[in-house]
Amino acid sequence: MQCMAADVHEPARLRDLPVSVRAEQILRAHYPDLARVAQGVRMIAAAMAAHALEVAVPVAWFREVSIREVGDGCVELEPGLMLTGTALAAALRGAQTATLFVVTIGPRLDERVTELFEAMDGVEGLFLDTAGWVLVQSALSAVRQRIGARARAGNLRVTRRLGPGYSDWPLEQATMVIAALAAGGQLPGIEVLESGAILPEKTLIGLYGLVPLAGASKE
């Protein structure tokens, strides 16, 4: 299979994503029985949920690319992006396109978590960190809804989310996904380490496949 020239289309950028986090979501991550959580702890969780919304800056980029070929344990996307993984290939079988995405809430929340721990506010730091992960998942849900709406308009269904590091999809290929998504440019504030880890920490990357529904035209 030969590589093709890069697609010149810029990725779509979404700001002001509708996100939410509740105290109960934070507490459930740490307490099996919410009925036994002290009122003072509940108040801290509520305060950190509100603070997370103050310091988080949700933003996302996504870009739809064509799928050139799905093989046994590998997928080739335009522009000549070769990804490997049996789970990835299985999920994208039958898909004609894939939507690459990056979702982040920025670095400030993690900086505040560090400040709280350094100030010996361990519970506040822990709860704020948890709130950050809830928020980035909430932001991804908003992006997924946008992708889903576009898919339905095109008589397509959206596959489950997959990302580098899932199953046997190598984490190191995160660099390739970011490069393809940026279409030769840069995603402001996003850094990919050699290991494949992404900064800021509260960042999710991956793709969704778009598969024609039964009876839909494949042209």
C-alpha positions in Angstrom: 0.0 0.0 0.0 1.4 3.4 -1.0 1.0 6.5 1.0 -0.9 9.5 -0.3 -0.3 13.2 0.0 -1.6 14.9 3.1 -5.2 16.2 3.2 -5.0 20.0 3.3 -8.2 20.4 5.3 -7.8 22.0 8.7 -9.2 20.3 11.8 -12.4 21.7 13.2 -12.0 23.3 16.6 -14.7 23.4 19.2 -14.6 25.9 22.1 -17.0 26.5 25.0 -18.0 22.9 25.1 -21.0 22.2 27.4 -19.5 20.3 30.3 -20.6 19.4 33.8 -19.3 17.8 37.0 -21.3 17.1 40.2 -20.1 16.4 43.7 -21.7 12.9 43.6 -19.5 12.0 40.6 -16.4 12.9 42.5 -17.5 11.0 45.6 -18.5 7.9 43.7 -14.9 7.6 42.5 -13.7 7.3 46.2 -16.5 6.0 48.3 -18.5 2.8 47.7 -21.4 3.9 49.9 -22.3 7.6 49.5 -24.8 7.4 52.3 -21.9 7.1 54.8 -20.0 10.2 53.5 -19.7 12.9 56.0 -21.3 16.3 55.3 -18.0 18.1 55.5 -16.6 15.8 52.8 -19.6 16.4 50.6 -19.1 20.2 50.9 -15.4 19.8 49.8 -16.5 17.7 46.8 -19.1 20.4 45.9 -16.5 23.1 46.2 -14.0 21.3 44.0 -16.7 20.6 41.4 -17.4 24.3 41.2 -13.7 25.2 41.2 -13.0 22.7 38.4 -15.6 24.5 36.2 -13.8 27.8 37.0 -10.3 26.7 36.0 -11.0 24.2 33.2 -10.8 25.4 29.6 -12.5 22.7 27.5 -11.5 22.6 23.8 -11.5 19.9 21.2 -10.3 19.4 17.6 -11.6 16.8 15.2 -11.0 15.9 11.6 -12.6 13.3 9.4 -10.3 11.3 7.2 -10.9 8.5 4.6 -10.1 4.9 5.4 -8.0 3.5 2.6 -7.8 -0.1 3.8 -8.5 -2.3 6.8 -6.3 -5.4 7.0 -5.5 -8.0 9.6 -4.3 -6.0 12.5 -3.7 -2.8 10.6 -5.6 0.2 9.2 -4.5 2.7 6.6 -6.0 6.1 6.8 -5.5 9.1 4.4 -3.0 10.7 4.3 -1.0 7.5 4.3 -1.4 7.0 8.1 -0.7 3.4 9.0 -2.1 2.3 12.4 -1.7 -1.1 13.9 -3.9 -3.2 16.3 -6.3 -6.0 16.0 -9.0 -4.3 18.1 -8.7 -1.2 16.0 -8.9 -3.1 12.7 -11.9 -5.0 14.0 -13.7 -1.9 15.1 -13.1 -0.1 11.8 -14.1 -3.0 9.5 -16.8 -1.7 7.2 -16.1 1.9 8.0 -15.4 4.3 5.1 -14.2 7.2 7.2 -12.8 7.9 10.7 -13.0 11.0 12.8 -9.7 11.8 14.7 -10.1 13.8 17.8 -8.3 15.5 20.7 -10.2 16.7 23.7 -8.5 18.6 26.6 -9.4 20.9 29.5 -6.1 22.6 29.5 -3.2 22.7 32.0 -4.6 25.1 34.7 -6.6 22.5 36.6 -3.6 20.2 37.0 -1.5 23.2 38.2 -4.2 23.9 40.8 -4.1 20.3 41.9 -0.3 20.5 42.4 -0.7 23.8 44.3 -3.3 22.2 46.6 -1.1 19.2 47.4 1.9 21.4 48.0 -0.3 23.4 50.5 -1.1 20.1 52.2 -4.8 20.3 51.1 -4.8 16.6 50.1 -8.5 16.0 50.0 -9.2 19.1 48.0 -6.3 18.2 45.6 -7.6 14.6 45.2 -11.2 15.8 44.6 -10.2 18.5 42.1 -8.1 16.0 40.2 -11.1 13.6 40.0 -13.3 16.5 38.9 -10.9 17.2 36.1 -11.2 13.6 34.7 -15.0 13.9 34.9 -14.8 17.1 33.0 -12.7 15.8 30.2 -15.0 12.9 29.8 -17.9 15.3 29.7 -16.2 17.3 27.0 -15.6 14.1 25.0 -19.3 13.3 25.4 -20.2 16.7 23.8 -17.8 16.0 20.9 -19.3 12.5 20.5 -22.8 14.0 20.3 -21.6 16.4 17.6 -20.0 13.6 15.6 -23.1 11.5 16.1 -25.4 14.2 14.7 -23.2 14.6 11.6 -23.1 10.8 11.2 -26.9 10.5 11.4 -27.3 13.2 8.8 -25.1 11.1 6.5 -26.9 7.8 7.3 -23.9 6.5 9.2 -23.4 5.0 12.6 -20.5 5.8 14.9 -18.2 3.0 16.3 -17.0 2.9 19.9 -14.2 5.1 20.8 -10.6 3.8 20.4 -7.4 5.5 21.3 -3.6 4.7 21.3 -2.8 2.5 24.3 -6.2 0.7 24.0 -5.8 -3.1 23.7 -2.9 -3.7 21.3 -3.0 -0.3 19.6 0.5 1.0 20.5 0.6 4.2 22.7 3.5 5.5 20.7 1.2 5.9 17.7 -0.4 8.9 19.5 2.2 11.0 17.8 1.0 9.9 14.4 -2.7 10.6 15.2 -1.9 14.1 16.4 0.2 14.8 13.3 -2.6 13.6 11.0 -5.2 15.5 13.0 -3.2 18.8 12.8 -2.9 18.4 9.0 0.6 19.7 9.0 -0.1 22.5 11.5 -0.1 22.5 15.3 -2.7 22.1 18.0 -2.1 25.0 20.4 -1.2 23.8 23.9 -1.0 20.1 23.0 2.4 18.3 23.4 3.1 14.7 22.6 6.0 13.1 24.4 8.2 10.4 22.8 6.4 7.8 24.9 3.1 8.8 23.3 1.8 10.5 26.5 0.0 13.7 25.9 0.2 17.0 27.8 -1.8 18.5 29.4 -2.6 15.5 31.5 -6.3 15.8 31.2 -6.4 15.2 27.5 -8.0 12.4 25.5 -7.2 11.4 21.9 -8.4 8.8 19.5 -10.9 8.1 16.8 -14.4 7.0 15.9 -15.2 5.1 12.8 -18.2 6.0 10.6 -19.9 3.0 9.2 -22.7 3.2 6.6 -26.1 1.9 7.9 -27.8 -1.0 6.2 -29.2 0.2 2.9 -27.0 3.3 2.8 -25.2 4.1 -0.5 -21.5 3.4 -0.4 -20.7 5.8 -3.2 
